[in-house]
């Protein structure tokens, strides 16, 4: 059963209903980071369009039900296979209300030496992490422009799009692409009052990464490189996304906000 976690975000009391009357579309919504972002938007008054792979439709429905019950947030589910541009366009064309905020949170990773990466793996990661992100953004931007909605788009990249890390060649390349694509879209769409930004997390504690991050070799190799001496949490990432999406951001566009505890200072 889906479990609420947004109480720890610590913002609801200070910015209640800041996203009231706003519609937020979130890809990769069932991931730990995506779910934390979605719940925080719901807690702060937003209506949600929750998207992930069709295999995760049940999980999406659980989330939508929880947000309706806990926060009276109107949430609908939009399962999409991000490998299909036609499916992306068809799904987004069915959205009847204007989208105010898009959060591109869907992503794939793999751990392979570059010499072991085959074309299929490369294409799969680049398709989801970069190609689909572009086309989701394109189709959402078209709806924003048509409805004359001043929009916010926030892309989830990674510190590995800024600094290299081994065994992740396709992932690092895709996230570097996301960061630069963010700048291009911010430049082109500024004339429509659409702000496009990027959030790049460091190593983040999630259900998928927990075992990896607890390994002694990982603790020894990576934790000393973070001046704050801790790995990030989904709520750390959420706070940056909320700020960039909020009315408090009126002049930041084309930026990559590193939520890395200082990892990339070196």
C-alpha positions in Angstrom: 0.0 0.0 0.0 1.3 3.5 -0.8 2.6 5.2 2.3 2.6 9.0 2.8 6.0 10.6 3.5 5.5 14.3 2.8 5.1 15.3 6.4 8.9 15.5 6.7 9.2 18.1 3.9 8.5 20.8 6.5 7.0 23.3 4.0 3.2 22.8 4.3 2.8 25.0 7.3 4.8 27.8 5.7 3.5 27.7 2.2 0.1 26.1 2.4 -1.8 26.1 -0.9 1.1 27.7 -2.8 0.3 25.5 -5.8 -3.5 25.7 -5.4 -5.2 25.8 -8.9 -2.0 24.6 -10.5 -1.8 21.3 -12.5 1.4 19.4 -12.3 2.4 16.6 -14.7 5.1 14.2 -13.3 6.8 11.5 -15.2 8.5 8.6 -13.3 6.0 9.3 -10.5 6.3 5.9 -8.8 10.0 6.2 -8.1 11.0 7.2 -4.6 12.0 10.7 -5.8 9.1 11.0 -8.1 6.7 10.0 -5.3 8.2 12.4 -2.8 7.8 15.2 -5.4 4.3 14.2 -6.2 3.2 14.0 -2.6 4.7 17.4 -1.7 2.9 19.1 -4.6 -0.4 17.4 -3.5 0.2 18.6 0.1 0.7 22.2 -1.2 -2.5 22.3 -3.1 -1.7 21.1 -6.6 -3.8 18.8 -8.8 -1.7 16.0 -10.3 -1.3 14.1 -13.5 0.8 11.1 -12.5 2.7 9.2 -15.2 4.9 6.2 -15.3 5.2 2.9 -17.3 1.9 1.1 -17.9 3.1 -1.9 -15.8 3.0 0.5 -12.8 -0.6 1.6 -13.3 -1.7 0.0 -10.0 0.9 1.9 -8.1 -0.2 5.1 -9.8 -3.8 4.5 -8.8 -2.8 3.9 -5.2 -0.9 7.1 -5.1 -3.8 9.0 -6.7 -6.2 7.6 -4.1 -3.9 8.5 -1.2 -3.4 12.1 -2.4 -7.2 12.5 -2.8 -7.8 11.1 0.7 -4.9 12.9 2.5 -4.8 16.2 0.8 -8.0 16.5 -1.3 -5.8 16.7 -4.3 -7.4 15.8 -7.6 -5.0 13.3 -9.2 -5.4 11.3 -12.4 -3.1 8.7 -13.8 -1.4 8.7 -17.2 0.5 5.5 -17.9 2.9 6.0 -20.8 5.6 3.9 -22.5 8.2 6.5 -22.9 9.9 4.5 -25.7 7.0 5.5 -28.0 6.9 9.2 -29.1 3.4 8.5 -30.6 2.1 7.2 -27.3 3.6 10.3 -25.5 1.8 12.6 -27.9 -1.5 10.7 -27.8 -1.5 10.6 -24.0 -0.7 14.3 -23.6 -3.3 15.2 -26.3 -6.0 13.6 -24.1 -5.2 16.0 -21.2 -8.1 18.4 -21.1 -6.9 21.0 -18.6 -3.9 23.3 -19.0 -0.6 22.0 -17.5 1.1 24.6 -15.4 4.2 22.6 -14.3 6.0 19.6 -15.8 8.5 17.6 -13.8 10.5 15.1 -15.9 11.6 12.5 -13.3 11.6 9.3 -15.3 15.1 7.7 -15.7 17.1 4.5 -16.2 20.6 3.5 -15.2 22.8 0.5 -15.5 26.2 -0.4 -14.2 28.5 -1.6 -17.0 32.1 -0.9 -18.1 32.0 1.2 -21.3 33.5 -1.7 -23.2 30.6 -3.9 -22.3 27.8 -1.5 -23.4 25.8 -2.8 -26.3 23.7 -0.7 -28.7 20.4 -2.0 -27.1 21.5 -0.8 -23.6 22.7 2.5 -25.0 19.5 3.2 -26.9 17.2 2.1 -24.0 18.9 4.6 -21.5 19.2 7.5 -24.0 15.6 7.0 -25.2 14.1 7.2 -21.7 16.5 9.7 -20.1 16.9 12.2 -23.0 14.8 11.5 -26.0 11.5 11.0 -24.2 12.2 13.9 -21.9 12.5 16.2 -24.9 9.3 15.0 -26.5 7.3 15.2 -23.3 8.6 18.7 -22.8 7.8 19.6 -26.4 4.2 18.4 -26.2 3.6 20.0 -22.8 5.2 23.3 -23.9 2.8 23.3 -26.9 -0.2 23.0 -24.6 1.2 25.8 -22.4 1.7 28.1 -25.4 -1.7 27.3 -26.8 -3.4 28.1 -23.5 -1.1 31.0 -22.9 -0.1 29.5 -19.6 3.1 30.8 -18.0 4.8 27.5 -17.3 7.5 25.9 -15.3 9.5 22.8 -16.5 11.9 21.0 -14.1 14.1 18.2 -15.4 15.8 15.7 -13.2 19.4 15.2 -14.3 22.4 14.1 -12.1 25.7 15.2 -10.7 27.0 12.5 -13.1 26.0 14.8 -16.0 28.6 17.3 -14.6 31.4 15.1 -13.2 32.3 11.6 -14.6 31.7 8.4 -12.8 32.7 4.9 -14.0 30.5 2.1 -15.1 27.7 4.6 -16.2 28.7 5.8 -19.7 25.1 5.9 -21.2 23.7 7.4 -18.0 26.3 10.1 -17.7 26.0 11.0 -21.3 22.2 11.2 -21.1 22.2 13.4 -18.0 24.8 15.7 -19.5 22.5 16.0 -22.5 19.5 16.8 -20.2 21.5 19.6 -18.6 22.4 21.2 -21.9 18.9 20.6 -23.4 17.5 22.4 -20.4 19.5 25.5 -21.5 18.4 25.3 -25.1 14.7 24.9 -24.2 15.0 27.8 -21.6 16.4 30.0 -24.3 13.8 29.1 -27.0 10.7 29.1 -24.7 11.5 32.2 -22.6 9.5 34.2 -25.1 6.4 32.3 -24.0 7.1 32.9 -20.3 8.1 29.2 -19.8 10.9 28.8 -17.3 13.0 25.6 -17.8 15.4 24.4 -15.2 17.2 21.3 -14.0 17.9 19.6 -10.7 21.0 17.4 -10.4 21.1 15.1 -7.3 24.1 13.5 -5.8 23.9 9.9 -4.6 20.4 9.6 -3.1 19.0 7.2 -0.6 16.1 5.3 -2.2 14.7 1.8 -2.0 16.8 0.9 -5.1 20.0 2.4 -4.0 20.0 1.6 -0.2 22.0 -1.6 -0.5 24.5 0.0 -2.8 25.0 3.0 -0.7 25.5 1.0 2.5 28.3 -1.1 1.0 31.6 -0.3 2.8 33.5 0.3 -0.5 30.9 2.9 -1.6 30.9 4.6 1.8 34.7 4.8 1.6 34.8 6.0 -2.0 32.0 8.5 -2.3 30.9 9.7 1.1 34.3 11.6 1.8 33.7 13.5 -1.5 30.5 15.1 -0.1 31.5 18.0 2.3 28.1 17.6 4.1 29.1 14.0 4.9 25.8 12.4 4.0 23.9 11.1 1.0 20.8 13.0 -0.2 17.3 12.0 0.5 14.3 12.3 -1.9 13.0 15.2 0.2 16.3 17.1 -0.4 15.7 16.8 -4.1 12.0 17.7 -3.7 12.7 21.0 -2.0 14.8 22.2 -5.1 12.0 21.1 -7.5 9.4 22.9 -5.4 11.3 26.1 -5.4 12.0 26.1 -9.1 8.3 25.3 -9.8 6.9 27.9 -7.4 5.8 31.5 -7.7 9.0 32.3 -5.7 11.0 31.6 -8.8 10.4 34.4 -11.3 13.9 35.0 -12.8 15.7 31.7 -12.8 15.7 29.8 -16.1 18.3 27.6 -17.9 20.0 26.7 -14.7 21.2 23.4 -13.3 20.8 23.3 -9.5 23.2 20.7 -8.0 21.7 19.1 -4.9 25.0 17.4 -4.1 26.1 18.4 -0.6 29.1 20.0 -2.2 30.3 17.0 -4.2 31.1 19.0 -7.3 33.0 21.7 -5.4 36.2 19.7 -5.9 
